[in-house]
Amino acid sequence: MSAMKEKITFSKGLVAFIEKWKEKPGNLIMVLHKVQEELGYVSREAADKVAEMLDIPLATIYGVLSFYHFFKITKPGEHNIQVCLGTACYLKGGEMLVDELTNLLGIEVGAVTADGKFSLEGVRCVGCCGLAPVMTVGGEVFGKVTKDQLPGIIAKFK
């Protein structure tokens, strides 16, 4: 049984961006950032299309995608929760927040809830060390978070 390849269409703006960067050295990371910005992640189909447009091997693209933790190769939830696990946040309870969120959401780090509403990530630093422990939900920052605040924060996005 052969898998059918999903057809993906990039916006005109993304196609123009890729064309602009096509011949520039170090273009791949910039292009993949732009693809992820538009799609929310870099799907297999998007990676195939980038490989074709830049005339580079798919293996090269996956080398970059797997090396840099910033890139996502699976679709995140509607509300992506990121818990900072940088030094300050870790020391002030970041890992405890991750543990509680896995219990509340019923998913592990890197997974998406069955309804597609939430995904959970542990990240290295959000740049708000003075507010440790910090988490973000879809870019909204929550600082000095305690375990008891988590149900209320999640409810805000349901």
N, CA and C atoms as a LAMMPS dump frame, in Angstrom:
ITEM: TIMESTEP
0
ITEM: NUMBER OF ATOMS
474
ITEM: BOX BOUNDS ff ff ff
-5.0000000000000000e+02 5.0000000000000000e+02
-5.0000000000000000e+02 5.0000000000000000e+02
-5.0000000000000000e+02 5.0000000000000000e+02
ITEM: ATOMS id mol type element x y z
1 1 1 N 0.854 -1.176 0
2 1 2 C 0 0 0
3 1 3 C 0.891 1.227 0
4 2 1 N 0.815 2.055 -1.006
5 2 2 C 1.667 3.24 -1.072
6 2 3 C 0.961 4.436 -0.464
7 3 1 N 1.732 5.241 0.267
8 3 2 C 1.175 6.432 0.889
9 3 3 C 1.071 7.535 -0.152
10 4 1 N -0.047 8.217 -0.151
11 4 2 C -0.211 9.338 -1.07
12 4 3 C 0.463 10.556 -0.467
13 5 1 N 1.19 11.251 -1.275
14 5 2 C 1.894 12.443 -0.831
15 5 3 C 0.907 13.608 -0.782
16 6 1 N 0.829 14.257 0.382
17 6 2 C -0.059 15.401 0.529
18 6 3 C 0.509 16.579 -0.254
19 7 1 N -0.353 17.27 -0.954
20 7 2 C 0.062 18.445 -1.723
21 7 3 C -0.021 19.657 -0.806
22 8 1 N 1.081 20.372 -0.707
23 8 2 C 1.118 21.557 0.14
24 8 3 C 1.311 22.782 -0.743
25 9 1 N 0.658 23.852 -0.37
26 9 2 C 0.789 25.096 -1.116
27 9 3 C 1.33 26.165 -0.177
28 10 1 N 2.441 26.77 -0.566
29 10 2 C 2.998 27.887 0.186
30 10 3 C 2.335 29.174 -0.3
31 11 1 N 2.209 30.146 0.6
32 11 2 C 1.67 31.451 0.206
33 11 3 C 2.612 32.114 -0.798
34 12 1 N 2.089 33.077 -1.518
35 12 2 C 2.918 33.812 -2.48
36 12 3 C 4.085 34.488 -1.773
37 13 1 N 3.818 35.003 -0.575
38 13 2 C 4.865 35.675 0.19
39 13 3 C 5.993 34.724 0.568
40 14 1 N 5.629 33.501 0.957
41 14 2 C 6.641 32.517 1.333
42 14 3 C 7.438 32.083 0.106
43 15 1 N 6.766 31.874 -1
44 15 2 C 7.454 31.492 -2.243
45 15 3 C 8.431 32.6 -2.641
46 16 1 N 7.997 33.852 -2.545
47 16 2 C 8.861 34.979 -2.891
48 16 3 C 10.073 35.034 -1.96
49 17 1 N 9.844 34.771 -0.669
50 17 2 C 10.94 34.767 0.308
51 17 3 C 11.96 33.684 -0.04
52 18 1 N 11.476 32.504 -0.354
53 18 2 C 12.375 31.397 -0.695
54 18 3 C 13.156 31.733 -1.965
55 19 1 N 12.485 32.294 -2.942
56 19 2 C 13.169 32.679 -4.178
57 19 3 C 14.256 33.719 -3.9
58 20 1 N 13.942 34.67 -3.02
59 20 2 C 14.904 35.728 -2.674
60 20 3 C 16.149 35.14 -2.003
61 21 1 N 15.936 34.134 -1.145
62 21 2 C 17.039 33.541 -0.371
63 21 3 C 17.713 32.372 -1.072
64 22 1 N 17.156 31.918 -2.166
65 22 2 C 17.601 30.69 -2.835
66 22 3 C 19.114 30.609 -3.064
67 23 1 N 19.729 31.67 -3.511
68 23 2 C 21.152 31.644 -3.863
69 23 3 C 22.07 32.15 -2.748
70 24 1 N 21.494 32.574 -1.623
71 24 2 C 22.324 33.142 -0.547
72 24 3 C 22.92 32.032 0.318
73 25 1 N 24.189 32.208 0.735
74 25 2 C 24.8 31.217 1.629
75 25 3 C 24.047 31.197 2.965
76 26 1 N 23.911 30.03 3.546
77 26 2 C 23.23 29.899 4.839
78 26 3 C 21.733 30.11 4.754
79 27 1 N 21.17 29.9 3.579
80 27 2 C 19.753 30.186 3.357
81 27 3 C 18.8 29.216 4.049
82 28 1 N 19.223 27.999 4.276
83 28 2 C 18.295 26.965 4.734
84 28 3 C 17.633 27.301 6.067
85 29 1 N 18.406 27.761 7.028
86 29 2 C 17.823 28.068 8.34
87 29 3 C 16.808 29.205 8.209
88 30 1 N 17.148 30.233 7.456
89 30 2 C 16.212 31.354 7.256
90 30 3 C 14.92 30.872 6.598
91 31 1 N 15.053 30.036 5.59
92 31 2 C 13.877 29.53 4.881
93 31 3 C 13.021 28.668 5.816
94 32 1 N 13.658 27.792 6.579
95 32 2 C 12.892 26.926 7.487
96 32 3 C 12.203 27.735 8.581
97 33 1 N 12.848 28.784 9.074
98 33 2 C 12.194 29.673 10.045
99 33 3 C 10.927 30.271 9.444
100 34 1 N 11.034 30.724 8.21
101 34 2 C 9.891 31.357 7.546
102 34 3 C 8.771 30.346 7.297
103 35 1 N 9.129 29.125 6.911
104 35 2 C 8.124 28.073 6.71
105 35 3 C 7.401 27.798 8.037
106 36 1 N 8.165 27.661 9.108
107 36 2 C 7.55 27.374 10.412
108 36 3 C 6.698 28.549 10.883
109 37 1 N 7.142 29.759 10.589
110 37 2 C 6.362 30.94 10.959
111 37 3 C 4.999 30.903 10.266
112 38 1 N 4.978 30.48 9.011
113 38 2 C 3.726 30.452 8.256
114 38 3 C 2.848 29.257 8.625
115 39 1 N 3.448 28.084 8.776
116 39 2 C 2.664 26.862 8.975
117 39 3 C 2.543 26.425 10.429
118 40 1 N 3.4 26.949 11.307
119 40 2 C 3.395 26.543 12.713
120 40 3 C 4.349 25.402 12.995
121 41 1 N 4.81 24.741 11.955
122 41 2 C 5.772 23.637 12.044
123 41 3 C 6.256 23.334 10.632
124 42 1 N 7.245 22.441 10.523
125 42 2 C 7.747 22.064 9.199
126 42 3 C 7.351 20.611 8.957
127 43 1 N 6.264 20.435 8.228
128 43 2 C 5.768 19.086 7.928
129 43 3 C 6.688 18.403 6.924
130 44 1 N 6.511 17.113 6.754
131 44 2 C 7.279 16.363 5.76
132 44 3 C 7.034 16.936 4.365
133 45 1 N 5.781 17.279 4.109
134 45 2 C 5.42 17.822 2.805
135 45 3 C 6.1 19.173 2.575
136 46 1 N 6.149 20.001 3.624
137 46 2 C 6.81 21.308 3.509
138 46 3 C 8.307 21.115 3.303
139 47 1 N 8.899 20.159 4.015
140 47 2 C 10.332 19.88 3.866
141 47 3 C 10.627 19.407 2.435
142 48 1 N 9.766 18.55 1.892
143 48 2 C 9.914 18.094 0.5
144 48 3 C 9.89 19.274 -0.464
145 49 1 N 8.942 20.179 -0.244
146 49 2 C 8.795 21.329 -1.143
147 49 3 C 10.026 22.247 -1.044
148 50 1 N 10.537 22.466 0.165
149 50 2 C 11.729 23.293 0.347
150 50 3 C 12.924 22.638 -0.349
151 51 1 N 13.06 21.322 -0.175
152 51 2 C 14.161 20.598 -0.825
153 51 3 C 14.108 20.789 -2.341
154 52 1 N 12.899 20.698 -2.889
155 52 2 C 12.714 20.872 -4.326
156 52 3 C 13.032 22.309 -4.76
157 53 1 N 12.523 23.285 -4.004
158 53 2 C 12.712 24.69 -4.381
159 53 3 C 14.17 25.139 -4.255
160 54 1 N 14.879 24.613 -3.241
161 54 2 C 16.284 24.999 -3.041
162 54 3 C 17.25 24.054 -3.74
163 55 1 N 16.706 22.975 -4.293
164 55 2 C 17.506 21.967 -4.98
165 55 3 C 18.596 21.404 -4.06
166 56 1 N 18.142 20.963 -2.879
167 56 2 C 19.047 20.33 -1.914
168 56 3 C 18.412 19.026 -1.444
169 57 1 N 19.22 18.096 -0.951
170 57 2 C 18.672 16.819 -0.487
171 57 3 C 17.779 16.984 0.756
172 58 1 N 16.732 16.184 0.799
173 58 2 C 15.837 16.18 1.96
174 58 3 C 16.616 15.858 3.234
175 59 1 N 17.623 15.007 3.134
176 59 2 C 18.437 14.65 4.302
177 59 3 C 19.12 15.874 4.898
178 60 1 N 19.526 16.807 4.077
179 60 2 C 20.152 18.043 4.568
180 60 3 C 19.145 18.843 5.381
181 61 1 N 17.921 18.911 4.899
182 61 2 C 16.871 19.642 5.614
183 61 3 C 16.601 18.974 6.959
184 62 1 N 16.474 17.658 6.969
185 62 2 C 16.204 16.978 8.234
186 62 3 C 17.398 17.051 9.187
187 63 1 N 18.606 17.178 8.646
188 63 2 C 19.78 17.396 9.488
189 63 3 C 19.641 18.684 10.277
190 64 1 N 19.183 19.738 9.615
191 64 2 C 18.976 21.034 10.27
192 64 3 C 17.783 20.96 11.225
193 65 1 N 16.676 20.375 10.768
194 65 2 C 15.48 20.301 11.602
195 65 3 C 15.725 19.519 12.897
196 66 1 N 16.523 18.474 12.812
197 66 2 C 16.754 17.66 14.013
198 66 3 C 17.847 18.238 14.903
199 67 1 N 18.726 19.061 14.352
200 67 2 C 19.809 19.641 15.149
201 67 3 C 19.315 20.803 16.002
202 68 1 N 18.501 21.674 15.425
203 68 2 C 18.023 22.858 16.137
204 68 3 C 16.682 22.568 16.799
205 69 1 N 16.644 22.699 18.114
206 69 2 C 15.429 22.391 18.874
207 69 3 C 14.283 23.356 18.602
208 70 1 N 14.583 24.491 18.021
209 70 2 C 13.55 25.475 17.723
210 70 3 C 12.527 24.938 16.721
211 71 1 N 12.993 24.109 15.792
212 71 2 C 12.107 23.633 14.731
213 71 3 C 11.209 22.507 15.216
214 72 1 N 9.944 22.578 14.784
215 72 2 C 8.961 21.55 15.124
216 72 3 C 8.627 20.791 13.844
217 73 1 N 8.611 19.456 13.939
218 73 2 C 8.253 18.664 12.765
219 73 3 C 6.88 18.005 12.926
220 74 1 N 6.239 18.274 14.057
221 74 2 C 4.856 17.828 14.245
222 74 3 C 4.008 19.049 14.578
223 75 1 N 2.778 19.009 14.164
224 75 2 C 1.881 20.146 14.362
225 75 3 C 1.628 20.365 15.853
226 76 1 N 1.889 21.577 16.351
227 76 2 C 1.63 21.851 17.768
228 76 3 C 0.133 21.999 18.013
229 77 1 N -0.246 21.969 19.283
230 77 2 C -1.64 22.18 19.638
231 77 3 C -2.058 23.612 19.362
232 78 1 N -3.345 23.844 19.423
233 78 2 C -3.88 25.192 19.21
234 78 3 C -3.232 26.177 20.192
235 79 1 N -2.978 25.703 21.413
236 79 2 C -2.317 26.506 22.437
237 79 3 C -1.052 25.758 22.86
238 80 1 N 0.09 26.259 22.425
239 80 2 C 1.36 25.609 22.753
240 80 3 C 1.862 26.137 24.091
241 81 1 N 2.022 25.241 25.046
242 81 2 C 2.514 25.601 26.373
243 81 3 C 4.003 25.315 26.42
244 82 1 N 4.779 26.339 26.774
245 82 2 C 6.22 26.187 26.911
246 82 3 C 6.589 26.506 28.356
247 83 1 N 7.241 25.555 29.002
248 83 2 C 7.72 25.772 30.366
249 83 3 C 9.222 25.942 30.299
250 84 1 N 9.692 27.056 30.873
251 84 2 C 11.116 27.313 30.864
252 84 3 C 11.822 26.37 31.832
253 85 1 N 12.892 25.764 31.343
254 85 2 C 13.705 24.876 32.177
255 85 3 C 15.149 25.369 32.222
256 86 1 N 15.333 26.674 31.936
257 86 2 C 16.644 27.288 32.092
258 86 3 C 17.015 27.272 33.577
259 87 1 N 18.227 27.622 33.884
260 87 2 C 18.74 27.492 35.258
261 87 3 C 17.84 28.137 36.304
262 88 1 N 17.494 29.417 36.145
263 88 2 C 16.684 30.109 37.16
264 88 3 C 15.325 29.442 37.332
265 89 1 N 14.668 29.144 36.218
266 89 2 C 13.338 28.523 36.288
267 89 3 C 13.409 27.107 36.843
268 90 1 N 14.436 26.374 36.444
269 90 2 C 14.594 25.015 36.946
270 90 3 C 14.752 25.028 38.469
271 91 1 N 15.6 25.926 38.954
272 91 2 C 15.857 26.008 40.401
273 91 3 C 14.628 26.469 41.182
274 92 1 N 13.747 27.214 40.526
275 92 2 C 12.557 27.726 41.218
276 92 3 C 11.314 26.885 40.949
277 93 1 N 11.459 25.698 40.329
278 93 2 C 10.322 24.787 40.208
279 93 3 C 9.806 24.524 38.806
280 94 1 N 10.559 24.853 37.787
281 94 2 C 10.112 24.616 36.415
282 94 3 C 9.773 23.164 36.141
283 95 1 N 10.6 22.262 36.631
284 95 2 C 10.349 20.836 36.405
285 95 3 C 9.062 20.384 37.1
286 96 1 N 8.783 20.947 38.275
287 96 2 C 7.548 20.625 38.985
288 96 3 C 6.335 21.076 38.158
289 97 1 N 6.466 22.225 37.473
290 97 2 C 5.377 22.7 36.615
291 97 3 C 5.141 21.741 35.458
292 98 1 N 6.222 21.267 34.857
293 98 2 C 6.103 20.302 33.761
294 98 3 C 5.388 19.044 34.257
295 99 1 N 5.8 18.53 35.408
296 99 2 C 5.178 17.323 35.964
297 99 3 C 3.68 17.525 36.191
298 100 1 N 3.314 18.67 36.746
299 100 2 C 1.9 18.936 37.013
300 100 3 C 1.109 19.11 35.717
301 101 1 N 1.707 19.765 34.732
302 101 2 C 1.02 19.927 33.446
303 101 3 C 0.819 18.593 32.741
304 102 1 N 1.789 17.682 32.848
305 102 2 C 1.595 16.364 32.237
306 102 3 C 0.419 15.65 32.896
307 103 1 N 0.258 15.843 34.21
308 103 2 C -0.887 15.247 34.908
309 103 3 C -2.2 15.909 34.494
310 104 1 N -2.218 17.244 34.465
311 104 2 C -3.447 17.966 34.142
312 104 3 C -3.905 17.749 32.702
313 105 1 N -2.951 17.708 31.789
314 105 2 C -3.287 17.592 30.362
315 105 3 C -3.336 16.145 29.872
316 106 1 N -2.717 15.241 30.629
317 106 2 C -2.689 13.838 30.228
318 106 3 C -1.754 13.569 29.061
319 107 1 N -0.736 14.402 28.905
320 107 2 C 0.244 14.216 27.823
321 107 3 C 1.656 14.403 28.368
322 108 1 N 2.603 13.875 27.631
323 108 2 C 4.013 14.062 27.972
324 108 3 C 4.557 15.27 27.224
325 109 1 N 5.738 15.705 27.611
326 109 2 C 6.414 16.782 26.893
327 109 3 C 6.611 16.35 25.437
328 110 1 N 6.319 17.25 24.513
329 110 2 C 6.452 16.956 23.084
330 110 3 C 5.179 16.416 22.455
331 111 1 N 4.139 16.26 23.256
332 111 2 C 2.895 15.68 22.738
333 111 3 C 1.791 16.736 22.633
334 112 1 N 0.696 16.328 21.989
335 112 2 C -0.474 17.172 21.804
336 112 3 C -1.669 16.442 22.393
337 113 1 N -2.554 17.186 23.061
338 113 2 C -3.753 16.559 23.624
339 113 3 C -4.606 15.982 22.499
340 114 1 N -5.406 14.979 22.824
341 114 2 C -6.227 14.285 21.824
342 114 3 C -7.151 15.237 21.07
343 115 1 N -7.618 16.294 21.744
344 115 2 C -8.513 17.248 21.086
345 115 3 C -7.758 18.315 20.283
346 116 1 N -6.421 18.252 20.322
347 116 2 C -5.609 19.198 19.562
348 116 3 C -5.515 20.582 20.178
349 117 1 N -6.065 20.756 21.371
350 117 2 C -6.09 22.072 22.024
351 117 3 C -4.724 22.495 22.56
352 118 1 N -3.994 21.562 23.199
353 118 2 C -2.757 21.924 23.871
354 118 3 C -1.593 21.036 23.452
355 119 1 N -0.408 21.64 23.389
356 119 2 C 0.839 20.886 23.268
357 119 3 C 1.748 21.395 24.376
358 120 1 N 2.713 20.564 24.75
359 120 2 C 3.571 20.888 25.893
360 120 3 C 5.028 20.745 25.505
361 121 1 N 5.812 21.78 25.818
362 121 2 C 7.245 21.772 25.54
363 121 3 C 8.017 22.239 26.771
364 122 1 N 9.216 21.703 26.925
365 122 2 C 10.174 22.241 27.873
366 122 3 C 11.176 23.02 27.051
367 123 1 N 11.407 24.286 27.391
368 123 2 C 12.338 25.123 26.63
369 123 3 C 13.473 25.583 27.521
370 124 1 N 14.569 25.985 26.918
371 124 2 C 15.776 26.333 27.67
372 124 3 C 15.736 27.689 28.33
373 125 1 N 15.204 28.699 27.705
374 125 2 C 15.142 30.024 28.331
375 125 3 C 14.152 30.878 27.575
376 126 1 N 13.341 31.618 28.321
377 126 2 C 12.378 32.517 27.706
378 126 3 C 12.857 33.966 27.828
379 127 1 N 13.902 34.177 28.62
380 127 2 C 14.449 35.519 28.781
381 127 3 C 13.765 36.343 29.852
382 128 1 N 13.075 35.685 30.76
383 128 2 C 12.371 36.38 31.85
384 128 3 C 12.817 35.804 33.19
385 129 1 N 14.113 35.672 33.375
386 129 2 C 14.651 34.979 34.54
387 129 3 C 14.182 35.573 35.87
388 130 1 N 13.949 36.868 35.899
389 130 2 C 13.487 37.518 37.127
390 130 3 C 12.076 37.107 37.515
391 131 1 N 11.35 36.476 36.605
392 131 2 C 9.982 36.027 36.873
393 131 3 C 9.891 34.524 37.1
394 132 1 N 11.028 33.88 37.297
395 132 2 C 11.085 32.419 37.422
396 132 3 C 10.182 31.906 38.539
397 133 1 N 9.551 30.74 38.307
398 133 2 C 9.496 29.962 37.075
399 133 3 C 8.482 30.558 36.09
400 134 1 N 8.822 30.457 34.815
401 134 2 C 8.04 31.081 33.751
402 134 3 C 7.502 30.02 32.795
403 135 1 N 6.296 30.288 32.298
404 135 2 C 5.746 29.484 31.214
405 135 3 C 5.04 30.425 30.248
406 136 1 N 4.914 29.996 29.017
407 136 2 C 4.156 30.769 28.043
408 136 3 C 3.072 29.876 27.468
409 137 1 N 1.974 30.492 27.106
410 137 2 C 0.903 29.789 26.401
411 137 3 C 0.606 30.638 25.172
412 138 1 N 0.972 30.096 24.014
413 138 2 C 0.757 30.826 22.773
414 138 3 C 1.413 32.193 22.765
415 139 1 N 2.533 32.322 23.425
416 139 2 C 3.261 33.587 23.438
417 139 3 C 2.932 34.478 24.627
418 140 1 N 1.855 34.198 25.346
419 140 2 C 1.526 34.974 26.552
420 140 3 C 2.38 34.45 27.711
421 141 1 N 3.068 35.357 28.383
422 141 2 C 4.005 34.977 29.444
423 141 3 C 3.319 34.979 30.806
424 142 1 N 3.59 33.925 31.567
425 142 2 C 3.112 33.81 32.944
426 142 3 C 4.335 33.637 33.83
427 143 1 N 4.513 34.548 34.794
428 143 2 C 5.689 34.502 35.647
429 143 3 C 5.364 34.147 37.078
430 144 1 N 6.402 33.678 37.785
431 144 2 C 6.292 33.26 39.196
432 144 3 C 5.121 32.29 39.362
433 145 1 N 5.041 31.355 38.438
434 145 2 C 3.931 30.406 38.39
435 145 3 C 4.088 29.355 39.477
436 146 1 N 2.977 29.061 40.138
437 146 2 C 2.95 27.98 41.112
438 146 3 C 2.089 26.853 40.555
439 147 1 N 2.283 25.69 41.118
440 147 2 C 1.52 24.508 40.712
441 147 3 C 0.012 24.761 40.832
442 148 1 N -0.401 25.464 41.881
443 148 2 C -1.817 25.73 42.121
444 148 3 C -2.446 26.654 41.082
445 149 1 N -1.639 27.453 40.378
446 149 2 C -2.16 28.373 39.363
447 149 3 C -2.428 27.685 38.023
448 150 1 N -1.839 26.522 37.812
449 150 2 C -1.911 25.87 36.499
450 150 3 C -3.33 25.568 36.018
451 151 1 N -4.226 25.016 36.863
452 151 2 C -5.582 24.762 36.348
453 151 3 C -6.272 26.029 35.848
454 152 1 N -6.087 27.149 36.539
455 152 2 C -6.688 28.413 36.123
456 152 3 C -6.102 28.926 34.815
457 153 1 N -4.793 28.776 34.661
458 153 2 C -4.143 29.218 33.424
459 153 3 C -4.651 28.395 32.243
460 154 1 N -4.731 27.081 32.435
461 154 2 C -5.227 26.211 31.359
462 154 3 C -6.683 26.535 31.02
463 155 1 N -7.506 26.768 32.058
464 155 2 C -8.925 27.065 31.841
465 155 3 C -9.118 28.318 30.995
466 156 1 N -8.21 29.262 31.119
467 156 2 C -8.283 30.504 30.351
468 156 3 C -8.235 30.249 28.836
469 157 1 N -7.652 29.117 28.431
470 157 2 C -7.469 28.818 27.007
471 157 3 C -8.381 27.717 26.483
472 158 1 N -9.289 27.218 27.311
473 158 2 C -10.2 26.15 26.861
474 158 3 C -11.351 26.694 26.067
